[in-house]
């Protein structure tokens, strides 16, 4: 069974089809790329998979379970986590606290525990802090756990967003332009991190404009143009596809 199946997904904004009859599937443990020129519909597709947008038509299945009618918090509870094209952190609290917030969907203590702090609350809180520190160590930010998020470099803030997404124990991680704004050294470290995330059994769906980055890390790629799928295959197959070349470079005279 595939980790994710997208069937004939379409979304219409006042007569404009931002995504039009899109279908693809992602296998468990795969690093899968979704690419295309600006305005191709990549982030809109992410938003429909994660539950931010409801599609006009079509279906999305997570491990065989239909999820396209769900809200984002429901899909997060089912195992989908995501990052954003524009960094979306709580910038005035520490990076450790950002990770703890990312764990909220997996904590069992409710409002009563938060107000009255029974022993179970302290035990779960201690476990959550330990888990958060392990995640920060995994992404390379352990030494900065007490730093305010806004004090991190741009590349470190990108890593913190990924760390916060990992805190919800996803089975499917959606990364929206994770390498944007990074220098070559940071991109190399990011590629290594994404590979290690996959080694943890997490499937990765990646939107990225940096073609060298995406071609070097993904097993398969789906290419969008004007909301439609124009290619699907290995990086080598996609790079050689005439429709893909035309979409990125334009038609030659």
C-alpha positions in Angstrom: 0.0 0.0 0.0 1.3 3.5 -0.9 1.9 6.0 1.8 0.1 8.7 -0.1 -2.2 8.5 -3.1 -3.5 11.6 -4.9 -6.3 11.0 -7.4 -7.6 13.5 -9.9 -7.1 16.4 -7.4 -8.5 19.7 -8.6 -9.1 23.0 -6.9 -10.9 26.0 -8.5 -10.5 29.5 -7.3 -13.2 31.7 -8.9 -12.9 29.9 -12.2 -9.2 29.5 -12.1 -8.0 25.9 -11.7 -4.8 26.2 -9.6 -4.5 22.4 -9.7 -6.2 20.5 -12.4 -6.8 16.7 -12.3 -3.5 15.8 -10.6 -2.7 12.2 -9.8 0.4 10.6 -8.3 1.4 8.2 -5.5 4.3 8.0 -3.0 5.6 4.8 -1.7 6.5 4.3 2.0 10.1 5.5 2.7 10.4 7.4 -0.5 11.8 10.9 -1.0 9.5 12.3 -3.6 9.8 15.7 -5.3 7.1 18.1 -6.6 8.5 20.7 -8.9 7.5 23.2 -11.5 7.8 26.9 -12.4 6.4 29.7 -10.2 2.6 29.5 -10.0 2.5 25.8 -11.1 0.4 24.8 -8.2 3.0 23.1 -5.9 2.2 24.8 -2.6 -1.6 24.6 -3.4 -1.2 20.9 -3.7 0.6 20.8 -0.4 -2.2 22.8 1.2 -4.8 20.3 -0.1 -2.8 17.3 1.2 -2.2 18.8 4.6 -5.8 20.0 5.0 -5.3 23.7 4.7 -7.5 23.8 1.5 -10.4 21.5 0.6 -10.2 20.4 -3.0 -13.0 21.1 -5.5 -12.8 17.5 -6.6 -10.6 14.5 -6.3 -9.3 12.3 -3.5 -6.3 12.0 -1.2 -5.5 8.8 0.7 -3.0 8.4 3.5 -2.1 4.7 3.8 -5.5 3.8 2.3 -7.5 6.2 4.5 -9.3 9.0 2.7 -8.2 12.4 4.2 -9.2 15.1 1.7 -12.2 16.2 3.8 -10.1 16.6 6.9 -8.9 19.7 8.7 -5.2 20.2 9.1 -5.1 19.3 12.8 -6.9 16.0 11.9 -4.3 15.1 9.3 -1.5 16.0 11.7 -2.9 13.5 14.2 -3.0 10.9 11.4 0.7 11.5 10.7 1.2 14.4 8.3 3.5 17.2 9.3 4.7 20.1 7.2 7.0 23.1 6.9 6.2 26.4 5.1 7.7 28.3 2.2 7.8 31.3 4.5 9.3 30.5 7.9 6.5 30.1 10.4 8.1 29.9 13.9 7.2 31.3 17.3 10.1 33.7 17.1 9.9 35.2 20.6 10.3 32.0 22.6 13.2 29.6 22.8 13.8 26.9 20.2 13.2 24.2 22.8 9.8 25.7 23.5 9.1 25.7 19.7 9.7 22.0 19.7 7.5 21.4 22.7 4.6 23.2 20.9 5.2 20.9 18.0 4.4 18.0 20.3 1.0 19.1 21.4 -0.9 16.7 19.2 0.9 13.8 20.8 0.4 14.7 24.4 -2.4 13.1 26.5 -2.6 15.6 29.3 -5.5 18.0 28.8 -6.8 21.3 30.2 -7.2 19.8 33.8 -3.6 18.7 33.9 -2.4 22.0 32.6 -4.2 23.9 35.3 -3.7 21.6 38.3 -0.4 19.8 37.5 -1.0 16.2 38.8 2.0 13.8 38.8 1.1 12.5 35.4 1.5 16.0 34.0 5.1 16.4 35.4 6.0 12.9 34.1 4.8 13.7 30.6 6.4 17.2 30.6 9.8 15.6 31.5 9.4 13.1 28.7 8.4 15.9 26.2 11.5 17.9 27.1 13.7 14.9 26.7 12.2 14.2 23.3 12.5 17.8 22.2 16.2 17.8 23.1 16.8 14.6 21.1 15.1 16.1 18.1 17.3 19.3 18.4 20.4 17.1 18.6 19.2 15.2 15.5 19.0 18.4 13.4 22.1 19.9 14.9 20.6 22.6 17.1 21.1 21.0 20.6 23.6 23.6 21.8 21.2 26.4 21.1 18.1 25.1 22.9 17.8 28.2 25.1 18.3 30.7 22.3 15.3 32.8 21.2 14.2 31.5 17.7 14.5 35.0 16.2 18.2 35.0 17.1 19.0 32.0 14.9 20.4 32.4 11.4 18.1 32.0 8.5 19.4 28.5 7.8 19.0 27.5 11.5 15.4 28.7 11.5 14.8 26.4 8.5 16.2 23.5 10.5 14.1 24.5 13.5 10.9 24.4 11.4 11.8 20.8 10.3 12.6 19.9 13.9 9.2 21.2 15.1 7.5 19.2 12.3 9.3 16.1 13.5 8.1 16.6 17.0 4.6 15.4 16.0 6.0 12.0 15.0 4.9 12.2 11.3 4.9 9.2 8.9 4.7 11.7 6.0 6.7 15.0 6.1 5.9 17.8 3.6 8.9 20.1 3.1 7.9 23.4 1.3 11.1 25.0 -0.2 13.4 23.9 2.7 16.6 25.0 0.9 15.3 28.5 0.1 17.9 31.1 1.2 20.5 28.6 2.2 24.1 28.7 1.1 25.8 25.7 -0.5 27.2 24.4 2.7 23.8 24.6 4.4 22.1 22.9 1.5 24.5 20.0 1.7 23.8 19.6 5.4 20.0 19.8 4.7 20.3 17.1 2.0 22.1 14.9 4.6 19.3 15.6 7.2 16.5 14.7 4.8 18.2 11.4 4.0 18.6 10.7 7.7 14.9 11.6 8.2 14.0 9.0 5.6 16.2 6.5 7.4 14.0 6.9 10.4 11.1 5.5 8.4 9.5 8.9 7.5 8.3 9.4 3.9 9.2 12.8 2.5 7.4 14.9 0.0 9.5 17.8 -1.1 8.7 21.0 -3.0 11.9 22.8 -4.1 13.1 25.3 -6.7 16.8 24.4 -6.5 17.0 21.8 -9.2 20.5 20.5 -8.2 19.2 19.9 -4.7 16.0 18.2 -5.7 17.6 16.1 -8.4 20.3 14.9 -6.0 18.0 13.7 -3.2 14.8 12.4 -4.7 13.9 9.0 -6.1 11.0 10.2 -8.2 9.7 13.6 -9.2 6.3 14.9 -10.3 6.4 18.1 -12.5 3.6 20.6 -12.6 2.9 23.4 -15.0 -0.2 25.6 -14.8 -1.7 23.2 -12.3 -1.3 20.1 -14.6 1.1 17.2 -14.3 3.4 17.2 -17.3 5.9 14.5 -16.2 6.4 11.8 -13.6 9.6 9.7 -13.2 13.1 9.5 -12.0 15.3 12.6 -11.9 17.0 11.5 -15.1 13.7 10.8 -16.9 12.3 14.2 -15.8 15.4 16.1 -16.8 15.3 14.6 -20.3 11.5 15.3 -20.8 10.9 17.8 -23.6 7.8 19.2 -21.8 9.8 19.8 -18.7 12.6 21.6 -20.6 10.0 23.8 -22.4 8.2 24.6 -19.1 11.5 25.8 -17.5 13.3 27.3 -20.5 10.5 28.2 -22.9 10.0 27.1 -26.5 13.0 27.6 -28.7 12.7 29.4 -32.1 
